[in-house]
């Protein structure tokens, strides 16, 4: 388009000059033909396609992704087994359960029912429809924003079940079987996603999962936005079944604690863990539109990594503190609880304000509310914020996330490291994710990113490069 705008005035001027020249009509006709050819050339010049072939493999390549497919499920099962032990220390390895005790078709049916119930809520014609960021082809996909409504409907459904005296603590007694069933379902979903991706057009494949190696593409996700009609599978799994399921599991742990220890009210530690994590989930669903600008949606394909992470890792590992407190009650004082609450509020404030600042700037940089923000322009047309939270550290939202993760673990006391697995894992996850972000941004923004790094030298923590 820029080339056409530059060439068009020059060609028009030449036509005017030639109209009043003293050359013969024969020469004028020849010039008109040349002009017509140039105009046609400029108008129909095709846009050069960008190859989506994966050039650099992450997560240790083929060997690393294969090992992760074994290690991740094993880690989930190990953590759940450890929480059932009287002494959940790392040196006290739990006895392995019998294989037949890990599978229950009734539990698998509940997992299927849960998944399709959330899918039904997703398909309801409520909530606004928004467009995602432009794809490599320039096309924008539409998304239904109704995750918060799905949460309200789920809460109502759970309330009705509790009214009719459904024993929700059944989840506590069979949590391992639920985790195994969810893992089996996520594996089946991953196989379906890879098989259907083999027929997907080249431009619909994920830039990070199109290496040509089966194991790597199966793990990272071969297709970027797999859809059944208007039903976006990746976007649906990102926030719905796992995130809302996390809250339900926490509630089940709270009820199980009251029943097992004959309590009329939950312990203060259990209340803090449930409240902090409920706030996090409600915030994510209320600000559901913000997920459309994340790396998971814009870059990563939908394969085993995200399917297992969304459907198994999130609900069964993120609820580890609540699960731990059922078998290992911890008493904390009100001043300690108040201090932990303040810490969580600080983390949440940093996390939410930083994310809102970034998402609002991405959506509408010309918003008058953002006029005080300074940014570095890039060749892509986007800007890199160098004031506000994003001028403080490069990833202030990660800083807030880590502070909240610590606040979720502190109510469990210091008797064992097990409830702190989440915060340790989360630091490792965000440091690795930050490195991926840095690599992608350097490729995408080039010199502008180098200028940004000079202005904002600190990565996640202040004064730490």
DAURPE-V368833 format. One record per run of one state. SS is the DSSP state (H for helix, E for strand, L for the rest). FROM is the first residue (numbers start at 1). LEN is the number of residues. If there is no record, write none. Layout:
ss	from	len
SS	FROM	LEN
SS	FROM	LEN
//
This chain:
ss	from	len
L	1	1
H	2	18
L	20	5
H	25	20
L	45	16
H	61	23
L	84	15
H	99	4
L	103	2
H	105	19
L	124	4
E	128	4
L	132	10
E	142	4
L	146	1
H	147	17
L	164	6
H	170	4
L	174	1
H	175	23
L	198	4
H	202	3
E	205	1
L	206	8
H	214	7
L	221	2
E	223	1
L	224	3
E	227	2
L	229	2
E	231	2
H	233	7
L	240	1
H	241	20
L	261	7
H	268	19
L	287	1
H	288	6
L	294	1
H	295	4
L	299	5
H	304	14
L	318	2
H	320	8
L	328	6
H	334	30
L	364	4
H	368	3
L	371	4
E	375	3
L	378	5
E	383	3
L	386	2
H	388	4
L	392	4
H	396	15
L	411	7
H	418	28
L	446	1
H	447	9
L	456	10
//
